[in-house]
Amino acid sequence: MDDTAPPAERPVPPLTGHRLIADYCRRLDSSPGVYRMLDAGGAVLYVGKARNLRARVSNYARPSGHSVRIARMIRETASMMFLSTRTETEALLLEQNLIKQLKPRYNVLLRDDKSFPNILVTRNHPFPQIKKHRGAKSEKGDYYGPFASAGAVNRTLNQLQRVFLLRSCTDSTFASRTRPCLLYQIKRCSAPCVGRISETDYAGLVADAERFLQGRSTSVQLRLAAEMAEASAAMEYERAAALRDRIKALTAVQSVQAINPKGVPEADVVALHLDAGQACVQVFFIRGNQSWGNRDFYPRTGGSESPAEIMQAFLAQFYADKLPPRLILLSDAVEDADLMARLLSDRAGRRVVLGVPQRGEKAELVANALRNARESLARRLAESATQRRLLEGLAEAFELPVVPRRIEVYDNSHIQGAAPVGGMIVAGPEGWMKSQYRKFNIKGTEITPGDDFGMMREVLTRRFSRLLKEDPDRASEAWPDLLLIDGGAGQVSAVGGILAELGVEDIPLIGVAKGEDRDHGKEVFHRPGMRPKALAMNDPVLYFTQRLRDEAHRWAIGTHRARRTKQAMANPLDEIPGVGAARKRALLAHFGSAKAVSNAGLADLQAVEGISGALARTIHDHFHPEG
């Protein structure tokens, strides 16, 4: 600033923090809407919704009285954006869409985008198939779920097969069977594929299975008992014995259910536990008066949010792409219960009720979920404490400038240069960050087969070129604090040169090399410009680095095997423009193999149904480029 300039000519510093927010408040009205707080670089710090924008935003204009998290957010605010809506429900929906898209630093974020599996009873076949389904519900049939995990679905499918003898094979397998499969022999299927059961009787089994999934298992058991008595009275002892076995299996299924609430046919039980600035949310799925498993979540919080705020954010984000049940039982009330209920009801197309039960069976369900949340968070905190000590020990052992929060470990895999891949695994304070794992199919044609240095050059160049392009200021958490590679002094020197060329030589680099005898436990660590170092055999940091290297090795080998399998199963017809799945089937059905297609003449190719003259010429030229 030029202090000699007249006061009128001196530049006015830009407003920030609570003064900036107070300035915005003077121009806001009282309509509902969404506001965004942005830092000096334009990154979104926070997204919030308001019933009254002026009243809500004015809370941030106060110079004091905020929590540490909110005060820090206000200090970093350099600008704001506003969008008014017609209703508060629209504001809530827009807020959650923006949070999911922008992932602001100061919002509560649900870090889980996995879909939940369902059981599907198909409706496109005279003998419906029962199977596990995950993803969009585009296939025709009846869906039952969600289940907490694939394991819960598999256990339920196994039970349904034992009791109701429904087929699980694909339609193509069903059509090709000439005799019953093993599942029929072990009494897990009624063998409709070979006519061992009529379509009418099989439809009855399907109806019984659906009654069971809907929670009406008692009526199914009573009907089976009546049929067994009739069969016994008619001296159809073999049929009576089969019905007896099904009744026993159904009784066993009912007895092993962990929680079978009699008064709650359908609900999600959501319980929240907070400790040490972290949150754990347990969700139990109850459908048809049966527990279909539970899943724990650890939303990212700033440590100062109220349970009501966390619960509301969790519900809005969790049900953004999931159909909510008719009843959601909560351990803590949400900030705007009526508003949240309206939003979920609109998404479901029917009424959704939120409740915080205080007594009775519903309260017991919530208490059970809360106990699980408390125990899960305690285990996670214990694991995090151990991981934090290991990271601190790693920083001390190798004199790192900071305790690493993101460690990237690289490894390559190939067989004599074939199907080469590079793998990157990531670890941090919470352990393996598997959503951050990456695989790199080596594409460089100038790389000599088996050239590990060339492969590593391509992997690191692709990785850091993208980082430099997407986040040159290193504002995100995607930049590593430490690189670990499997190799000795030569590999470390080569990688150091690659990083220097890219302009990122300030990231610490460690190479893990086995000792002279290549013994596990005698690793030697190499660092650029420093003497090699070994750790004591019983040092926990040594075991930690071994686990990091071994995990990268496992990931790279698995990726290589998958690529090798894909290449082995590749069909040369897939490479021909204009030959899709249908035409490929027609060619293989006509000639018998891809090799026979490659040897076929132009006239023979034109004789295949669906192959035009022009396409026949394309196919022929693909296999005979010389003419």
Secondary structure, 3 states (H helix, E strand, C coil): CCCCCCHHHCCCCCCCHHHHHHHHHCCCCCCCEEEEEECCCCCEEEEEEECCHHHHHHHHHCCCCCCHHHHHHHHHCCEEEEEECCCHHHHHHHHHHHHHHHCCCCCCECCCCCCCCEEEEECCCCCCCEEEECCCCCCCEEEECCCCCHHHHHHHHHHHHHHHCCCCCCHHHHHHCCCCCHHHHCCCCCCHHHCCCCHHHHHHHHHHHHHHHCCCHHHHHHHHHHHHHHHHHCCCHHHHHHHHHHHHHHHHHHHHCCCCCCCCCEEEEEEEEEECCEEEEEEEEEECCEEEEEEEECCECCCCCCHHHHHHHHHHHHCCCCCCCCEEEECCCCCCHHHHHHHHHHHHCCCCEEECCCCHHHHHHHHHHHHHHHHHHHHHHHHHHHHHHHHHHHHHHCCCCCCCCCEEEEEEEEECCEEEEEEEEEEECCEECHHHCEEEECCCCCCCCCCHHHHHHHHHHHHHHHHHHHCCCCCCCCCCCEEEEECCHHHHHHHHHHHHHHCCCCCCEEEEECCCCCCCCCCEEECCCCCCEECCCCCHHHHHHHHHHHHHHHHHHHHHHHHHHHHHCCCHHHHCCCCCHHHHHHHHHHHCCHHHHHHCCHHHHHCCCCCCHHHHHHHHHHHCCCC
